[in-house]
Amino acid sequence: MDTRGDAEDRPVRRLAGFASLTAAPGETAEATIPLPRRAAEIWDAAKGAWRLIPGTYAAEVGRSVADRCLSFPVPVRTTA
């Protein structure tokens, strides 16, 4: 998940989920990769607990960090 533009002190990107797929030439493959809540949380040392950082994150898909071929917004909101 891409966290650029975020006011919190954390990496620009983090691995939030992954899947391995195999497809023969000309075939397609599909994967569902759940993104856990923890991907949008940081450790709050003062509270001694994880804290959700709401906002819109960019989920990026690719074979590697250097070969990203798809990006889409993932809105994260607190529940009321």
C-alpha positions as CSV (number, residue, x, y, z in Angstrom):
1,M,0.0,0.0,0.0
2,D,1.3,3.4,-0.9
3,T,1.3,5.9,2.1
4,R,2.7,9.0,0.4
5,G,1.1,12.2,1.5
6,D,0.5,10.6,4.9
7,A,1.5,12.7,7.9
8,E,2.5,9.7,9.9
9,D,6.1,8.5,10.2
10,R,6.1,5.2,8.2
11,P,7.5,3.7,5.0
12,V,6.1,5.0,1.7
13,R,5.2,1.4,0.7
14,R,4.6,-1.7,2.6
15,L,3.7,-5.2,1.6
16,A,0.1,-5.7,2.8
17,G,-0.7,-9.0,1.0
18,F,0.4,-11.3,-1.8
19,A,-0.5,-14.4,-3.8
20,S,1.4,-16.7,-6.2
21,L,-0.2,-17.6,-9.5
22,T,0.7,-19.9,-12.3
23,A,-0.7,-19.5,-15.9
24,A,0.3,-21.1,-19.1
25,P,0.9,-18.8,-22.1
26,G,-2.5,-17.4,-23.3
27,E,-4.2,-18.3,-20.0
28,T,-5.5,-15.9,-17.4
29,A,-5.4,-16.3,-13.6
30,E,-7.2,-14.5,-10.9
31,A,-6.4,-14.0,-7.2
32,T,-8.2,-12.4,-4.3
33,I,-5.9,-10.8,-1.9
34,P,-7.5,-9.6,1.3
35,L,-5.9,-6.4,2.8
36,P,-5.9,-6.7,6.6
37,R,-6.8,-3.7,8.8
38,R,-3.3,-3.8,10.2
39,A,-2.0,-2.5,6.8
40,A,-3.6,0.9,7.7
41,E,-2.5,1.0,11.3
42,I,0.5,2.2,13.2
43,W,1.8,1.4,16.7
44,D,0.9,4.2,19.1
45,A,3.5,3.9,21.8
46,A,1.8,6.5,24.1
47,K,-1.4,4.4,24.1
48,G,0.3,1.0,23.8
49,A,-2.0,0.0,21.0
50,W,-2.4,-0.1,17.3
51,R,-4.1,3.0,15.8
52,L,-6.0,3.1,12.5
53,I,-5.0,5.9,10.1
54,P,-8.0,6.6,7.9
55,G,-7.7,8.0,4.4
56,T,-7.4,6.7,0.8
57,Y,-4.5,4.4,0.2
58,A,-3.2,3.3,-3.2
59,A,-3.1,-0.5,-3.6
60,E,-0.5,-1.5,-6.2
61,V,-0.3,-4.8,-8.0
62,G,2.8,-6.1,-9.8
63,R,5.4,-8.8,-10.0
64,S,7.8,-6.7,-8.0
65,V,8.2,-3.1,-6.6
66,A,10.0,-2.3,-9.8
67,D,7.2,-3.8,-12.0
68,R,3.9,-2.4,-10.8
69,C,1.2,-2.7,-13.5
70,L,-2.0,-1.7,-11.6
71,S,-2.9,0.8,-8.9
72,F,-6.3,1.5,-7.4
73,P,-7.7,3.5,-4.5
74,V,-8.6,1.8,-1.2
75,P,-10.6,4.0,1.1
76,V,-10.1,3.3,4.8
77,R,-12.6,4.8,7.3
78,T,-13.1,4.4,11.0
79,T,-16.4,2.8,11.9
80,A,-18.8,4.8,13.9
